Amino acid sequence: MIEEQKHMRTVRSFVKRAGRTTEGQQKALEDVWPVMGLEVKNGPVVFSEVFGRDAPVVLEIGFGMGDSLLEMASREPDKNYIGIEVHTPGVGRLLSNANDEGLTNIRIYAEDAIEVLAKCIPDNSLDVVQLFFPDPWHKKRHHKRRIVQPDFAQNLRKKLKVGGYFHMATDWENYAEHMMDVMSAAEGYTNKMGEGQYSPQPEWRPVTKFQKRGERLGHGMWDLMFEKTE
Ligand SMILES: C[S@@+](CC[C@H](N)C(=O)[O-])C[C@H]1O[C@@H](n2cnc3c(N)ncnc32)[C@H](O)[C@@H]1O
């Protein structure tokens, strides 16, 4: 590949992990997707139309197997939840579980969150954005693949309402510090915990699959919450 083409390739925050899709997940991908699935090709989304009501909107990027999003949506029926994840078995699992529980407040994109934000989410429309245990890309040469970057912070800010906030959690100390540096320097945000401060895990944030993995490995945990102020 010539040098120029190499640089033109988009830097993505994920690699699609292999993973077996169970029969139940596959069935949900076929049967439930038409009800809960949203697609970038359909352009800007009108939340009041897709959910059939106006309610605060919480958007989660990279929900993995979806269990924490399911728990939050089930506990807070008065909020609308949008999940974004490219891992097909995880999408299937969340569709299947949400359908089994009869939840009507979840919609899902199975595409790159960067594209979903840019092409589908209206400006000033989100109350909360959640990013729990994003891929840490811990090797230095991979740090550019980390999703939390100055441009990302500003793209997200456009989508949040004033007073809305961005909630991150990670079990990688170096990524926590990177998040703190990027978000503290980002215009239009303030750290809800005070300058330079991490948050204890709030009781409303369920323990996620990757959090459990981090705990098994003896990692620490860091939550960060930044409010959009302007
Ligand atoms: C380390 S896993 C964490 C999953 C889950 N939040 C948890 O805590 O168990 C990160 C997830 O983010 C997804 N992801 C990363 N970048 C993404 C992007 N740009 N758009 C959608 N999903 C993304 C990956 O596919 C992966 O499933």
The ligand as a Gaussian input file, in Angstrom:
#p B3LYP/6-31G(d) Opt

LIG

0 1
 C      -14.068000      -3.145000      25.862000
 S      -15.681000      -3.286000      25.224000
 C      -16.715000      -2.753000      26.583000
 C      -18.134000      -3.207000      26.427000
 C      -19.091000      -2.794000      27.569000
 N      -19.295000      -1.361000      27.618000
 C      -18.615000      -3.309000      28.913000
 O      -18.206000      -2.476000      29.749000
 O      -18.662000      -4.529000      29.117000
 C      -15.789000      -1.896000      24.133000
 C      -16.902000      -2.059000      23.108000
 O      -17.008000      -0.852000      22.354000
 C      -17.324000      -1.192000      21.013000
 N      -16.904000      -0.046000      20.181000
 C      -15.677000       0.512000      20.147000
 N      -15.652000       1.553000      19.299000
 C      -16.915000       1.654000      18.787000
 C      -17.507000       2.535000      17.852000
 N      -16.809000       3.511000      17.279000
 N      -18.804000       2.351000      17.543000
 C      -19.525000       1.355000      18.131000
 N      -19.012000       0.484000      19.033000
 C      -17.724000       0.634000      19.354000
 C      -16.561000      -2.468000      20.761000
 O      -17.139000      -3.228000      19.732000
 C      -16.652000      -3.170000      22.111000
 O      -17.732000      -4.068000      22.170000

